Amino acid sequence: MRQLSRRTFIIAAPLALVGCVSNQPQVEQSWPVPADIKALYGPVMNEPYPLPAVDMSKINPKYWRQEVAFNGPYSPGTLVVDTQARFLYLVQENGRALRYGVGVGKAGLALEGEAVVQYKRMWPIWHPTQDMMEREPDRYGHLGDGMPAGPDNPLGARALYLFKDGRDTLFRIHGSHEEWSIGKAVSSGCIRLLNQDIIDLYGRVPEGTHVIVLQHNEQGLS
């Protein structure tokens, strides 16, 4: 695997978990959705909190889950996040990868470099930062013990917790019910997937998975 520079995680820690909270959606065009994609993003009823189908006509087809040719030098099993292109890749054998569309943090406020999935959680609890609770006590002050799991939780149905050198980076790869946010720079740190996609990814990657985050990749990986 290619060695990255030692510019490992650039962390805006107070902003990291703020990034799980979204901005407002924008009006977008509509795309036709084939039956196989509708099936991938249909309702999920075998969860503690059932998930509705996603209206994929609102999401550019390049952000739909798909297998692609992969041009990167990374080993199979690695997760590669290209924040500029808004893609997350699960590298596979023979020059292929499974690609997911993501929403990411604004440039300069996210992370860059190497990490590992230290642990992962189903229907995780979300904790606002102390700064958030102090700045907006009416909105977040009552969440000192965290926001319970559920369909409105900012972390969605699953979360992967990224650590570097044994330390929590405060960044998560997590789910979201806000389909309009996929493919956008909508937050200040978190890497979000559709809930149907994070459930799929969660089942494919074990704890200890190596993660590469590319902040300014110009060449493209697929």
Contacts in CASP RR format, 6 or more apart in sequence:
PFRMAT RR
TARGET T0000
AUTHOR 0000-0000-0000
METHOD contacts of the structure
MODEL  1
MRQLSRRTFIIAAPLALVGCVSNQPQVEQSWPVPADIKALYGPVMNEPYP
LPAVDMSKINPKYWRQEVAFNGPYSPGTLVVDTQARFLYLVQENGRALRY
GVGVGKAGLALEGEAVVQYKRMWPIWHPTQDMMEREPDRYGHLGDGMPAG
PDNPLGARALYLFKDGRDTLFRIHGSHEEWSIGKAVSSGCIRLLNQDIID
LYGRVPEGTHVIVLQHNEQGLS
1 73 0 8 1.000
1 74 0 8 1.000
1 75 0 8 1.000
1 78 0 8 1.000
2 73 0 8 1.000
2 74 0 8 1.000
4 113 0 8 1.000
4 114 0 8 1.000
4 212 0 8 1.000
7 112 0 8 1.000
7 113 0 8 1.000
8 112 0 8 1.000
8 113 0 8 1.000
8 114 0 8 1.000
8 164 0 8 1.000
9 111 0 8 1.000
9 112 0 8 1.000
9 113 0 8 1.000
9 115 0 8 1.000
9 164 0 8 1.000
9 169 0 8 1.000
9 171 0 8 1.000
9 213 0 8 1.000
10 108 0 8 1.000
10 110 0 8 1.000
10 111 0 8 1.000
10 112 0 8 1.000
10 215 0 8 1.000
11 111 0 8 1.000
11 169 0 8 1.000
11 170 0 8 1.000
11 171 0 8 1.000
12 108 0 8 1.000
12 109 0 8 1.000
12 110 0 8 1.000
12 188 0 8 1.000
12 189 0 8 1.000
13 170 0 8 1.000
14 129 0 8 1.000
14 131 0 8 1.000
15 109 0 8 1.000
15 188 0 8 1.000
15 189 0 8 1.000
16 111 0 8 1.000
16 129 0 8 1.000
16 169 0 8 1.000
16 170 0 8 1.000
16 171 0 8 1.000
16 188 0 8 1.000
16 189 0 8 1.000
16 190 0 8 1.000
17 126 0 8 1.000
17 127 0 8 1.000
17 128 0 8 1.000
17 129 0 8 1.000
17 132 0 8 1.000
17 170 0 8 1.000
17 190 0 8 1.000
18 128 0 8 1.000
18 129 0 8 1.000
18 131 0 8 1.000
18 132 0 8 1.000
18 187 0 8 1.000
18 188 0 8 1.000
18 189 0 8 1.000
19 105 0 8 1.000
19 187 0 8 1.000
19 188 0 8 1.000
19 189 0 8 1.000
19 190 0 8 1.000
20 126 0 8 1.000
20 154 0 8 1.000
20 155 0 8 1.000
20 172 0 8 1.000
20 174 0 8 1.000
20 187 0 8 1.000
20 189 0 8 1.000
20 190 0 8 1.000
20 192 0 8 1.000
21 154 0 8 1.000
21 187 0 8 1.000
22 154 0 8 1.000
22 176 0 8 1.000
22 178 0 8 1.000
22 181 0 8 1.000
22 186 0 8 1.000
22 187 0 8 1.000
23 186 0 8 1.000
23 187 0 8 1.000
25 178 0 8 1.000
25 180 0 8 1.000
25 181 0 8 1.000
26 180 0 8 1.000
26 184 0 8 1.000
28 58 0 8 1.000
28 180 0 8 1.000
30 57 0 8 1.000
30 58 0 8 1.000
31 56 0 8 1.000
31 57 0 8 1.000
31 58 0 8 1.000
31 59 0 8 1.000
31 60 0 8 1.000
31 61 0 8 1.000
32 57 0 8 1.000
33 56 0 8 1.000
33 57 0 8 1.000
37 56 0 8 1.000
37 61 0 8 1.000
37 64 0 8 1.000
38 53 0 8 1.000
38 56 0 8 1.000
40 64 0 8 1.000
40 65 0 8 1.000
40 196 0 8 1.000
41 53 0 8 1.000
41 54 0 8 1.000
41 56 0 8 1.000
41 64 0 8 1.000
41 194 0 8 1.000
41 196 0 8 1.000
42 53 0 8 1.000
42 54 0 8 1.000
42 196 0 8 1.000
43 50 0 8 1.000
43 51 0 8 1.000
43 52 0 8 1.000
43 53 0 8 1.000
44 50 0 8 1.000
44 51 0 8 1.000
44 195 0 8 1.000
44 196 0 8 1.000
44 199 0 8 1.000
47 123 0 8 1.000
47 157 0 8 1.000
47 199 0 8 1.000
48 123 0 8 1.000
48 149 0 8 1.000
48 150 0 8 1.000
49 123 0 8 1.000
49 149 0 8 1.000
49 150 0 8 1.000
49 151 0 8 1.000
49 157 0 8 1.000
51 151 0 8 1.000
51 157 0 8 1.000
51 177 0 8 1.000
51 195 0 8 1.000
51 196 0 8 1.000
54 179 0 8 1.000
54 194 0 8 1.000
54 195 0 8 1.000
54 196 0 8 1.000
55 179 0 8 1.000
56 64 0 8 1.000
56 179 0 8 1.000
58 179 0 8 1.000
58 180 0 8 1.000
59 179 0 8 1.000
59 182 0 8 1.000
59 183 0 8 1.000
60 183 0 8 1.000
62 101 0 8 1.000
63 86 0 8 1.000
63 87 0 8 1.000
63 100 0 8 1.000
63 101 0 8 1.000
63 102 0 8 1.000
63 182 0 8 1.000
63 183 0 8 1.000
64 101 0 8 1.000
65 98 0 8 1.000
65 99 0 8 1.000
65 100 0 8 1.000
65 101 0 8 1.000
65 197 0 8 1.000
65 200 0 8 1.000
66 98 0 8 1.000
66 99 0 8 1.000
67 92 0 8 1.000
67 96 0 8 1.000
67 97 0 8 1.000
67 98 0 8 1.000
67 99 0 8 1.000
68 89 0 8 1.000
68 96 0 8 1.000
68 97 0 8 1.000
68 98 0 8 1.000
68 99 0 8 1.000
68 222 0 8 1.000
69 95 0 8 1.000
69 96 0 8 1.000
69 97 0 8 1.000
69 222 0 8 1.000
70 89 0 8 1.000
70 91 0 8 1.000
70 92 0 8 1.000
70 95 0 8 1.000
70 96 0 8 1.000
70 97 0 8 1.000
70 221 0 8 1.000
70 222 0 8 1.000
71 219 0 8 1.000
71 220 0 8 1.000
71 221 0 8 1.000
71 222 0 8 1.000
72 80 0 8 1.000
72 91 0 8 1.000
72 221 0 8 1.000
74 80 0 8 1.000
74 91 0 8 1.000
74 212 0 8 1.000
75 91 0 8 1.000
75 210 0 8 1.000
76 91 0 8 1.000
76 92 0 8 1.000
76 93 0 8 1.000
77 90 0 8 1.000
77 91 0 8 1.000
77 92 0 8 1.000
77 205 0 8 1.000
77 209 0 8 1.000
77 210 0 8 1.000
78 90 0 8 1.000
78 91 0 8 1.000
78 209 0 8 1.000
78 210 0 8 1.000
78 211 0 8 1.000
78 212 0 8 1.000
79 88 0 8 1.000
79 89 0 8 1.000
79 90 0 8 1.000
79 91 0 8 1.000
79 117 0 8 1.000
79 173 0 8 1.000
79 205 0 8 1.000
79 209 0 8 1.000
79 210 0 8 1.000
79 211 0 8 1.000
79 212 0 8 1.000
80 88 0 8 1.000
80 89 0 8 1.000
80 91 0 8 1.000
80 97 0 8 1.000
80 211 0 8 1.000
80 212 0 8 1.000
80 214 0 8 1.000
80 221 0 8 1.000
81 87 0 8 1.000
81 88 0 8 1.000
81 89 0 8 1.000
81 102 0 8 1.000
81 104 0 8 1.000
81 173 0 8 1.000
81 191 0 8 1.000
81 211 0 8 1.000
81 212 0 8 1.000
81 213 0 8 1.000
81 214 0 8 1.000
82 88 0 8 1.000
82 89 0 8 1.000
82 214 0 8 1.000
82 217 0 8 1.000
82 220 0 8 1.000
82 221 0 8 1.000
83 104 0 8 1.000
83 105 0 8 1.000
83 107 0 8 1.000
83 110 0 8 1.000
83 191 0 8 1.000
83 213 0 8 1.000
83 214 0 8 1.000
83 215 0 8 1.000
83 217 0 8 1.000
84 214 0 8 1.000
84 215 0 8 1.000
84 216 0 8 1.000
84 217 0 8 1.000
84 218 0 8 1.000
85 217 0 8 1.000
85 220 0 8 1.000
85 221 0 8 1.000
86 101 0 8 1.000
86 102 0 8 1.000
86 103 0 8 1.000
86 104 0 8 1.000
86 182 0 8 1.000
86 183 0 8 1.000
86 184 0 8 1.000
87 99 0 8 1.000
87 100 0 8 1.000
87 101 0 8 1.000
87 102 0 8 1.000
87 221 0 8 1.000
87 222 0 8 1.000
88 99 0 8 1.000
88 100 0 8 1.000
88 101 0 8 1.000
88 102 0 8 1.000
88 173 0 8 1.000
88 191 0 8 1.000
88 193 0 8 1.000
88 201 0 8 1.000
89 97 0 8 1.000
89 98 0 8 1.000
89 99 0 8 1.000
89 100 0 8 1.000
89 221 0 8 1.000
89 222 0 8 1.000
90 97 0 8 1.000
90 98 0 8 1.000
90 100 0 8 1.000
90 201 0 8 1.000
90 204 0 8 1.000
90 205 0 8 1.000
91 97 0 8 1.000
92 98 0 8 1.000
97 221 0 8 1.000
97 222 0 8 1.000
98 204 0 8 1.000
99 222 0 8 1.000
100 193 0 8 1.000
100 197 0 8 1.000
100 201 0 8 1.000
101 182 0 8 1.000
101 183 0 8 1.000
101 193 0 8 1.000
101 194 0 8 1.000
101 197 0 8 1.000
102 182 0 8 1.000
102 183 0 8 1.000
102 191 0 8 1.000
102 192 0 8 1.000
102 193 0 8 1.000
103 176 0 8 1.000
103 181 0 8 1.000
103 182 0 8 1.000
103 183 0 8 1.000
103 184 0 8 1.000
103 185 0 8 1.000
103 186 0 8 1.000
103 187 0 8 1.000
103 191 0 8 1.000
103 192 0 8 1.000
103 193 0 8 1.000
104 110 0 8 1.000
104 183 0 8 1.000
104 185 0 8 1.000
104 187 0 8 1.000
104 189 0 8 1.000
104 191 0 8 1.000
104 192 0 8 1.000
105 185 0 8 1.000
105 186 0 8 1.000
105 187 0 8 1.000
105 188 0 8 1.000
105 189 0 8 1.000
105 190 0 8 1.000
105 191 0 8 1.000
106 185 0 8 1.000
106 187 0 8 1.000
106 188 0 8 1.000
106 189 0 8 1.000
107 185 0 8 1.000
107 215 0 8 1.000
107 216 0 8 1.000
108 215 0 8 1.000
109 188 0 8 1.000
109 189 0 8 1.000
110 171 0 8 1.000
110 188 0 8 1.000
110 189 0 8 1.000
110 191 0 8 1.000
110 213 0 8 1.000
110 215 0 8 1.000
111 162 0 8 1.000
111 169 0 8 1.000
111 171 0 8 1.000
111 189 0 8 1.000
111 213 0 8 1.000
111 215 0 8 1.000
112 213 0 8 1.000
112 214 0 8 1.000
112 215 0 8 1.000
113 212 0 8 1.000
113 213 0 8 1.000
113 214 0 8 1.000
113 215 0 8 1.000
114 164 0 8 1.000
114 210 0 8 1.000
114 211 0 8 1.000
114 212 0 8 1.000
114 213 0 8 1.000
115 162 0 8 1.000
115 163 0 8 1.000
115 164 0 8 1.000
115 169 0 8 1.000
115 171 0 8 1.000
115 210 0 8 1.000
115 211 0 8 1.000
115 213 0 8 1.000
116 162 0 8 1.000
116 163 0 8 1.000
116 164 0 8 1.000
116 208 0 8 1.000
116 209 0 8 1.000
116 210 0 8 1.000
116 211 0 8 1.000
117 160 0 8 1.000
117 161 0 8 1.000
117 162 0 8 1.000
117 173 0 8 1.000
117 205 0 8 1.000
117 206 0 8 1.000
117 207 0 8 1.000
117 208 0 8 1.000
117 209 0 8 1.000
117 211 0 8 1.000
118 161 0 8 1.000
118 162 0 8 1.000
118 163 0 8 1.000
118 166 0 8 1.000
118 168 0 8 1.000
118 207 0 8 1.000
118 208 0 8 1.000
119 161 0 8 1.000
119 207 0 8 1.000
120 158 0 8 1.000
120 159 0 8 1.000
120 160 0 8 1.000
120 161 0 8 1.000
120 202 0 8 1.000
120 205 0 8 1.000
120 207 0 8 1.000
121 158 0 8 1.000
121 159 0 8 1.000
121 161 0 8 1.000
122 157 0 8 1.000
122 158 0 8 1.000
122 202 0 8 1.000
123 149 0 8 1.000
123 150 0 8 1.000
123 153 0 8 1.000
123 156 0 8 1.000
123 157 0 8 1.000
123 158 0 8 1.000
124 149 0 8 1.000
124 153 0 8 1.000
124 155 0 8 1.000
124 156 0 8 1.000
124 158 0 8 1.000
124 159 0 8 1.000
124 174 0 8 1.000
125 146 0 8 1.000
125 147 0 8 1.000
125 148 0 8 1.000
125 149 0 8 1.000
125 153 0 8 1.000
125 155 0 8 1.000
126 143 0 8 1.000
126 146 0 8 1.000
126 147 0 8 1.000
126 153 0 8 1.000
126 154 0 8 1.000
126 155 0 8 1.000
127 143 0 8 1.000
127 144 0 8 1.000
127 146 0 8 1.000
127 147 0 8 1.000
128 140 0 8 1.000
128 141 0 8 1.000
128 143 0 8 1.000
128 144 0 8 1.000
128 146 0 8 1.000
128 147 0 8 1.000
132 140 0 8 1.000
133 140 0 8 1.000
133 141 0 8 1.000
133 143 0 8 1.000
133 144 0 8 1.000
147 153 0 8 1.000
147 154 0 8 1.000
149 156 0 8 1.000
150 156 0 8 1.000
151 177 0 8 1.000
152 177 0 8 1.000
154 174 0 8 1.000
154 176 0 8 1.000
154 190 0 8 1.000
155 172 0 8 1.000
155 174 0 8 1.000
155 175 0 8 1.000
156 174 0 8 1.000
156 175 0 8 1.000
156 176 0 8 1.000
156 177 0 8 1.000
156 195 0 8 1.000
156 198 0 8 1.000
157 175 0 8 1.000
157 195 0 8 1.000
157 198 0 8 1.000
157 199 0 8 1.000
158 174 0 8 1.000
158 175 0 8 1.000
158 195 0 8 1.000
158 198 0 8 1.000
158 199 0 8 1.000
158 201 0 8 1.000
158 202 0 8 1.000
159 172 0 8 1.000
159 173 0 8 1.000
159 174 0 8 1.000
159 175 0 8 1.000
159 198 0 8 1.000
160 172 0 8 1.000
160 173 0 8 1.000
160 174 0 8 1.000
160 201 0 8 1.000
160 202 0 8 1.000
160 205 0 8 1.000
160 209 0 8 1.000
161 168 0 8 1.000
161 172 0 8 1.000
162 168 0 8 1.000
162 169 0 8 1.000
162 171 0 8 1.000
162 172 0 8 1.000
162 173 0 8 1.000
162 211 0 8 1.000
163 169 0 8 1.000
171 189 0 8 1.000
171 190 0 8 1.000
171 191 0 8 1.000
172 190 0 8 1.000
172 191 0 8 1.000
173 190 0 8 1.000
173 191 0 8 1.000
173 192 0 8 1.000
173 193 0 8 1.000
173 198 0 8 1.000
173 201 0 8 1.000
173 211 0 8 1.000
174 190 0 8 1.000
174 191 0 8 1.000
174 192 0 8 1.000
174 193 0 8 1.000
174 198 0 8 1.000
175 192 0 8 1.000
175 193 0 8 1.000
175 194 0 8 1.000
175 195 0 8 1.000
175 197 0 8 1.000
175 198 0 8 1.000
176 182 0 8 1.000
176 192 0 8 1.000
176 193 0 8 1.000
176 194 0 8 1.000
176 195 0 8 1.000
177 195 0 8 1.000
178 192 0 8 1.000
179 194 0 8 1.000
181 187 0 8 1.000
181 192 0 8 1.000
182 192 0 8 1.000
182 193 0 8 1.000
182 194 0 8 1.000
191 213 0 8 1.000
193 201 0 8 1.000
END
